Amino acid sequence: MDEGVMGVLKELLEQNDSKIILLVADGLGGLPMTPGGPTELEAAHTPCLDALATISSLGLLEPVGPGITPGSGPAHLALFGYDPFRYNIGRGVLEGLGIDFQLTPRDVAARFNFATVDHSGRLVDRRAGRISTEENERRVKKLRAGITPPKGIEIFIETVKEHRGLVVLRGDGLCGEIHDTDPQGLGVPALPARAVDSKAEKTAAIVNTLISQAASILKDEEKGNMILLRGFAKHEPLPTMRERYGVHAFAIAQYPMYRGLARLVGMTVAPHTASTDEDIRMLTGNFPQYDFFYLHFKKTDSRGEDGDFAAKVAAIEELDKMIPEILQLKPSVFALTADHSTPCALAMHSWHPVPLLLHSPFCRLSGAKRFSERNCAGGPLGLRPSVHLLPILLAHARKLMKFGA
Amino acid sequence: MDEGVMGVLKELLEQNDSKIILLVADGLGGLPMTPGGPTELEAAHTPCLDALATISSLGLLEPVGPGITPGSGPAHLALFGYDPFRYNIGRGVLEGLGIDFQLTPRDVAARFNFATVDHSGRLVDRRAGRISTEENERRVKKLRAGITPPKGIEIFIETVKEHRGLVVLRGDGLCGEIHDTDPQGLGVPALPARAVDSKAEKTAAIVNTLISQAASILKDEEKGNMILLRGFAKHEPLPTMRERYGVHAFAIAQYPMYRGLARLVGMTVAPHTASTDEDIRMLTGNFPQYDFFYLHFKKTDSRGEDGDFAAKVAAIEELDKMIPEILQLKPSVFALTADHSTPCALAMHSWHPVPLLLHSPFCRLSGAKRFSERNCAGGPLGLRPSVHLLPILLAHARKLMKFGA
């Protein structure tokens, strides 16, 4: 969505009491397992969604761009109404969001791998034999105890999983414009941190001191005696959804990445819940206080990543059962869509557009009797970028005035 | 496709062995001859395409923009993944490509007409009574013999057809920012060449000397005693498909314009062939060496331009027969589409979106039983700009990595 539209939208925002619920079924979009077969959504028994589809508008959203398989970060930002190219969140920052690390605007974050080097410092394994998370945690403890940050700088070292971790530098005047230190090959030493831009030279020097301290602290480890850093990024706070779209947004999501993304756009994030029933209770309890609700359903993506068609079908059927209780809240606008597709046939995220169902009193119908990718294609909402969704939700909630006379 | 998408795409390119075949049936899109009647594609008997359509994704591509009837140049560039506005190839350069003139980056090309002026230099016929190609060639010989280019400049004068020709200036520091000399009316003299920009003043002066020499050389001709120049353009080499999209592309096309366009984006162009059977053999023979294949089928456009509905239907049926042999090569991705529509009802290019069929193991189906404009509308690929096609082909060929985490 270009900034022309955004500039105009801000002028058209209007407050009212109407409430929008956006249910994101992560990775919902699918594919047939064999040519001509059904997708996961087509194979699932979804009486509630199907009944809703007959009185809703359907369409397809393209998450980020043609042919582009998005990560959860850009895909969610698009659904929240943020152009994912303009607001391209660095990998280090996304990793921080993913482990619930509370980043501040003074932070530069980077992902790291434990790696193994030989006695002369040459890389023999860029992932340290994929050491266990416990082994990672033991090394992280040693690093935390041994590293001395320069004056005015704090250094945080965090385990992510297996050989992966997160480094955060906190201080004034730091800059994330630093090249990866991973040389992407073996038999050569790790690269020093080099500034992309002269503004980053001070930060690069701090990183290089950190790396040499880490190498010294880890030198007795047989595996994982070095760290490789990549995806350096400064944490740049985003304009909030309140500022951009005038909504008070509330997020119900369990995984750190989605909680972090919601926080990044200024949503209030609900405490953790343990089931979809609790999610619904959380939604119900907070329904009076907010006017935009983001509810994240993860299983569709997880089962898609597993490549387990039957399990993804079952997850969709579980999703279907949530619908009546959500609708009992009588939101002005209810939308169900996905951040991206995760077809079992690929067992990973894909570039395929995602199905969209939008229900409000102001819907055009397609005559479809089922909620499926096929029926969404050619639906009244068309095929459009995901970033278009938010203004359409606002319009159906009557939160946008007329443009021009 | 904005440059945000392009910038990201470059970072996502991944090499693999998968192969993409893009079959462009020139002018394939059609219209009913009478309201409610079938289009050419709907009237044709296309068992191979119909069978393929049941296991493929369908959609519509808009070549250049809403309502815009494109020439072959911009329409093909869009299919090759080049924004046709950003890469707006000048008319003079396109004319050069169209007659297989090998342009270099030091060239400024312009189209010209032989025109007729009276004794006082006023235009009486802007097309010299549409003199024959032979008469054109006779005048071109005289011009070549008589014109003296300034030091350091070469001048090429080429017959195109009937009253039309091509002038190419070759030298250092030339600039194509020059207004047309055709005043677009009679009873007035030809305009002098005027620089749009001061950088073009030297070039404009060379053109004016050329024009006065030409007028002097042609003064005894009863018709075609003057030349009018238009569409001045510097030949600017384009970034190659290899640079932009990481593919080694091979082109099979017979007409100079398409060969020239393919060369312009860095494709290797096959030697001429004499039949579609030879095209298939050329494709088969080169299949191991490249990973992107552009195959051009011209007859659908030619018969459309003739306004001959039955002949265009027959051309489509000939196209249909090529499909099984192409699929025997087992490309990872096969796409059939058109550069633009050429409906017999109009007997010319039109602005209508073109049908698109995309076959890969990762296709969503529309449930269509036939390949037709009607079934492409509302298909899973939606209606989108032609320039979106290339990234989608790369995605289906698994040549694009994930964007963001």
Contacts between the chains, C-beta under 8 A, distances in Angstrom:
chain1	res1	chain2	res2	distance
A	31	B	362	5.9
A	31	B	363	7.6
A	31	B	364	6.4
A	32	B	363	7.9
A	32	B	364	7.6
A	32	B	365	6.8
A	35	B	55	4.1
A	35	B	361	7.7
A	35	B	363	7.4
A	35	B	365	7.8
A	36	B	54	6.8
A	36	B	55	5.7
A	36	B	365	6.6
A	39	B	364	7.0
A	60	B	380	7.7
A	60	B	382	6.5
A	62	B	382	8.0
A	64	B	403	5.9
A	65	B	1	7.5
A	65	B	4	7.9
A	65	B	5	4.3
A	65	B	8	7.2
A	65	B	9	7.9
A	65	B	391	7.1
A	66	B	1	7.0
A	66	B	5	7.3
A	66	B	384	6.8
A	66	B	388	3.7
A	66	B	389	7.8
A	66	B	391	4.6
A	66	B	392	5.2
A	66	B	395	8.0
A	67	B	9	7.7
A	67	B	388	7.5
A	67	B	390	7.8
A	67	B	391	3.2
A	67	B	392	4.4
A	67	B	393	7.5
A	67	B	394	5.7
A	67	B	395	3.6
A	67	B	396	7.9
A	67	B	400	5.8
A	68	B	5	7.2
A	68	B	8	6.9
A	68	B	9	7.3
A	68	B	12	7.1
A	68	B	391	6.8
A	68	B	395	7.3
A	68	B	400	6.8
A	68	B	403	5.2
A	69	B	395	6.8
A	69	B	400	6.5
A	69	B	401	7.4
A	69	B	402	4.7
A	69	B	403	6.6
A	70	B	402	7.0
A	70	B	403	5.3
A	70	B	404	6.0
A	71	B	402	5.6
A	71	B	403	6.3
A	71	B	404	3.5
A	71	B	405	4.3
A	72	B	404	7.7
A	72	B	405	7.0
A	73	B	404	4.6
A	73	B	405	5.7
A	74	B	403	5.9
A	74	B	404	4.2
A	75	B	404	7.8
A	83	B	4	7.7
A	84	B	403	7.9
A	84	B	404	7.3
A	85	B	2	7.8
A	85	B	4	3.5
A	85	B	5	7.1
A	85	B	7	7.7
A	85	B	8	6.4
A	86	B	4	7.3
A	88	B	8	8.0
A	88	B	404	7.3
A	89	B	404	7.2
A	91	B	404	7.6
A	91	B	405	5.6
A	94	B	404	6.8
A	94	B	405	4.5
A	95	B	405	6.9
A	98	B	405	7.3
A	257	B	405	7.9
A	343	B	362	7.4
A	345	B	361	7.6
A	345	B	362	6.8
A	346	B	362	6.8
A	348	B	402	7.8
A	349	B	402	5.9
A	350	B	362	7.1
A	350	B	395	7.8
A	351	B	392	7.3
A	351	B	395	4.2
A	351	B	400	7.2
A	352	B	362	7.6
A	352	B	364	6.4
A	353	B	380	7.7
A	353	B	382	7.2
A	373	B	364	5.5
A	373	B	380	6.8
A	374	B	364	7.2
A	374	B	365	7.0
A	374	B	366	6.4
A	374	B	367	6.0
A	374	B	380	7.2
A	377	B	364	7.3
A	377	B	366	6.2
A	377	B	378	6.1
A	377	B	379	6.1
A	377	B	380	4.5
A	377	B	382	7.0
A	378	B	366	7.8
A	378	B	377	7.2
A	378	B	378	2.6
A	378	B	379	7.1
A	382	B	382	7.0
A	382	B	383	7.7
A	383	B	381	7.9
A	383	B	382	3.0
A	383	B	383	7.0
A	383	B	384	6.9
